[in-house]
Amino acid sequence: MTKNIFTYLSILLMLLIAVPGRFAYGLCILLILFLIVLSGSLFKKLIYKLGIQELQVVLISIFLVAMTILLKQLLILFCPIMALTMGYAIFMPALSAFLLNNLYQDKRISSAEINNTSRQALFFSGWMLLVFLLRDIVGFGTITFPGYQDLAVIHIIKTVPNGVSAGTALASIPGSFFLVGIGIVISSMLRKRNIKNTMVRKAQDEELENVE
């Protein structure tokens, strides 16, 4: 469990530093992350099915880079401004996929593990999107979406203070760390409560069995 927490935290911090604090960029990078995790898992399964697992590291490395380049080219065709702004940050999910899915481990991957990995990626993406959404609204007063040739902007707060303010600070990289910290604290509290409830229910069940 601790290993998973540090894995997700490292991915989260890496993306927050590299990707601009707008919801549109967060949505785009997390979609790329999910596609790479899913396609990388399926490609690893294909490698073992073909019986060429001795070439696993080389083949997966080439596949992840090729998949990222393909997705970047599609983004350039759809919205070149986003592709130019994100730059090399588009290649971050390839490394994140390695951390999240352990694609380079020398073991066969099952369909159940692919489904579990996909669910983990969706859960992680939900938290990340919430952080990007808060940064966009509080820092810029807008919600942005990827649009054809340009960003689609919805203005939520008409007047955003100029200069440094609490909102702009929260939209910055240090502010993102603050949001991440709050998320980790809330997740830890919920996890402890679930463990406590499970232990209480188990104790109650044992008492009922002893009475019977």
C-alpha positions as CSV (number, residue, x, y, z in Angstrom):
1,M,0.0,0.0,0.0
2,T,2.8,2.4,0.9
3,K,4.5,1.6,-2.4
4,N,1.3,2.5,-4.3
5,I,1.0,5.8,-2.4
6,F,4.6,6.8,-3.3
7,T,4.1,5.7,-6.9
8,Y,0.9,7.8,-7.4
9,L,2.5,10.7,-5.5
10,S,5.6,10.7,-7.8
11,I,3.4,10.6,-10.9
12,L,1.2,13.4,-9.6
13,L,4.0,15.7,-8.7
14,M,5.8,15.0,-12.0
15,L,2.7,16.0,-14.0
16,L,1.9,19.0,-11.9
17,I,5.3,20.5,-12.4
18,A,5.5,19.8,-16.1
19,V,1.9,20.6,-17.3
20,P,0.4,24.1,-17.3
21,G,-2.3,24.6,-14.6
22,R,-5.3,24.6,-16.9
23,F,-8.1,22.0,-16.9
24,A,-7.7,21.5,-20.7
25,Y,-4.0,20.6,-20.4
26,G,-4.8,18.3,-17.4
27,L,-7.6,16.6,-19.3
28,C,-5.3,16.1,-22.3
29,I,-2.3,14.7,-20.4
30,L,-4.4,12.3,-18.4
31,L,-6.2,11.0,-21.5
32,I,-2.7,10.3,-22.9
33,L,-1.7,8.7,-19.7
34,F,-4.8,6.4,-19.7
35,L,-4.3,5.4,-23.4
36,I,-0.6,4.6,-22.9
37,V,-1.3,2.6,-19.7
38,L,-4.1,0.6,-21.5
39,S,-2.2,0.1,-24.8
40,G,1.0,-0.7,-23.0
41,S,-0.7,-3.4,-20.9
42,L,-2.3,-5.0,-24.0
43,F,1.0,-4.8,-25.8
44,K,2.8,-6.6,-23.0
45,K,0.2,-9.3,-23.1
46,L,0.8,-9.7,-26.8
47,I,4.5,-10.1,-26.2
48,Y,4.0,-13.0,-23.9
49,K,1.4,-14.5,-26.2
50,L,4.0,-14.5,-29.0
51,G,6.6,-15.9,-26.7
52,I,9.2,-13.1,-27.2
53,Q,9.4,-12.0,-23.6
54,E,13.2,-11.9,-23.8
55,L,12.8,-8.7,-25.9
56,Q,10.2,-7.3,-23.5
57,V,12.2,-4.2,-22.3
58,V,13.3,-3.2,-25.8
59,L,9.9,-3.7,-27.4
60,I,7.9,-2.0,-24.7
61,S,10.3,1.0,-24.7
62,I,9.9,1.4,-28.5
63,F,6.1,1.0,-28.2
64,L,5.7,3.6,-25.5
65,V,7.8,6.2,-27.4
66,A,6.0,5.4,-30.7
67,M,2.6,5.6,-29.1
68,T,3.4,8.9,-27.5
69,I,4.7,10.3,-30.8
70,L,1.5,9.2,-32.5
71,L,-0.7,10.9,-29.9
72,K,1.4,14.0,-30.1
73,Q,0.9,14.2,-33.9
74,L,-2.8,13.8,-33.4
75,L,-2.8,16.6,-30.9
76,I,-0.9,18.8,-33.3
77,L,-3.5,18.2,-36.0
78,F,-6.4,18.9,-33.5
79,C,-5.0,21.7,-31.4
80,P,-1.4,22.9,-32.3
81,I,-1.4,25.5,-29.5
82,M,-1.8,22.8,-26.9
83,A,0.9,20.7,-28.4
84,L,3.3,23.6,-28.6
85,T,2.5,24.8,-25.0
86,M,2.9,21.3,-23.5
87,G,6.1,20.6,-25.3
88,Y,8.1,17.6,-24.0
89,A,5.6,17.2,-21.1
90,I,3.6,15.1,-23.5
91,F,6.2,12.4,-23.0
92,M,5.8,12.3,-19.3
93,P,2.9,9.8,-19.3
94,A,5.2,7.2,-20.9
95,L,7.4,7.2,-17.8
96,S,4.3,7.4,-15.7
97,A,2.9,4.3,-17.4
98,F,6.1,2.5,-16.4
99,L,5.7,3.5,-12.8
100,L,2.0,2.8,-12.6
101,N,1.8,-0.5,-14.4
102,N,5.3,-2.0,-13.9
103,L,5.4,-2.8,-17.6
104,Y,9.0,-3.8,-17.4
105,Q,8.5,-6.5,-14.8
106,D,9.3,-9.9,-16.1
107,K,5.9,-11.5,-15.5
108,R,2.8,-12.3,-17.6
109,I,0.0,-9.9,-17.3
110,S,-3.6,-11.2,-17.1
111,S,-6.9,-9.7,-18.3
112,A,-7.9,-9.1,-14.6
113,E,-4.7,-7.2,-14.0
114,I,-5.4,-5.0,-17.1
115,N,-8.9,-4.2,-15.8
116,N,-7.5,-3.5,-12.4
117,T,-4.8,-1.2,-13.8
118,S,-7.4,0.6,-15.9
119,R,-9.6,1.2,-12.8
120,Q,-6.5,2.5,-10.9
121,A,-5.7,4.9,-13.8
122,L,-9.2,6.2,-13.9
123,F,-9.3,6.7,-10.1
124,F,-5.9,8.5,-10.2
125,S,-7.1,10.6,-13.2
126,G,-10.2,11.7,-11.3
127,W,-8.1,13.2,-8.4
128,M,-5.7,14.8,-10.9
129,L,-8.6,16.4,-12.9
130,L,-10.0,17.8,-9.7
131,V,-6.6,19.5,-8.9
132,F,-6.4,20.9,-12.4
133,L,-10.0,22.1,-12.2
134,L,-9.4,23.9,-8.9
135,R,-6.2,25.5,-10.3
136,D,-8.1,26.7,-13.4
137,I,-11.1,28.2,-11.6
138,V,-9.3,29.7,-8.6
139,G,-6.3,31.0,-10.4
140,F,-7.8,32.2,-13.7
141,G,-11.5,32.3,-13.1
142,T,-12.2,30.0,-16.1
143,I,-12.7,26.4,-17.1
144,T,-10.9,25.4,-20.2
145,F,-11.4,22.5,-22.6
146,P,-9.4,21.3,-25.6
147,G,-10.9,22.9,-28.7
148,Y,-10.2,22.6,-32.4
149,Q,-7.2,24.8,-33.2
150,D,-7.5,26.6,-29.8
151,L,-8.7,26.3,-26.2
152,A,-12.4,26.5,-25.4
153,V,-12.8,28.9,-22.5
154,I,-15.7,29.2,-20.1
155,H,-15.5,32.2,-17.8
156,I,-16.7,31.3,-14.3
157,I,-15.3,34.3,-12.3
158,K,-15.6,37.5,-14.3
159,T,-13.1,39.5,-12.3
160,V,-9.9,37.8,-11.2
161,P,-7.5,40.0,-9.1
162,N,-4.3,41.1,-10.9
163,G,-0.9,40.4,-9.4
164,V,-0.3,37.9,-6.6
165,S,-3.3,36.7,-4.7
166,A,-4.5,33.6,-2.8
167,G,-6.0,32.4,-6.1
168,T,-3.0,32.8,-8.2
169,A,-0.8,31.3,-5.5
170,L,-3.1,28.2,-5.4
171,A,-2.8,27.9,-9.2
172,S,1.0,27.9,-9.0
173,I,3.2,24.9,-8.5
174,P,3.5,25.4,-4.7
175,G,-0.2,25.8,-4.5
176,S,-0.6,22.5,-6.4
177,F,1.6,20.9,-3.8
178,F,-0.8,22.3,-1.1
179,L,-3.8,20.8,-2.9
180,V,-2.0,17.5,-3.2
181,G,-1.2,17.5,0.5
182,I,-4.9,18.1,1.3
183,G,-5.9,15.3,-0.9
184,I,-3.4,12.9,0.7
185,V,-4.6,13.8,4.2
186,I,-8.3,13.3,3.2
187,S,-7.5,10.0,1.5
188,S,-5.5,8.8,4.6
189,M,-8.4,9.8,6.9
190,L,-11.0,8.0,4.8
191,R,-8.7,4.9,4.6
192,K,-8.2,4.8,8.4
193,R,-12.0,5.2,8.9
194,N,-12.7,2.3,6.6
195,I,-10.1,0.1,8.4
196,K,-11.7,1.1,11.7
197,N,-15.2,0.3,10.5
198,T,-14.0,-3.1,9.1
199,M,-12.4,-4.0,12.5
200,V,-15.6,-3.0,14.4
201,R,-17.8,-5.1,12.1
202,K,-15.4,-8.0,12.5
203,A,-15.4,-7.7,16.3
204,Q,-19.2,-7.6,16.3
205,D,-19.5,-10.7,14.1
206,E,-17.1,-12.5,16.4
207,E,-19.3,-11.5,19.4
208,L,-22.4,-12.8,17.7
209,E,-20.7,-16.1,16.9
210,N,-19.6,-16.5,20.5
211,V,-23.2,-15.8,21.8
212,E,-24.6,-18.4,19.4
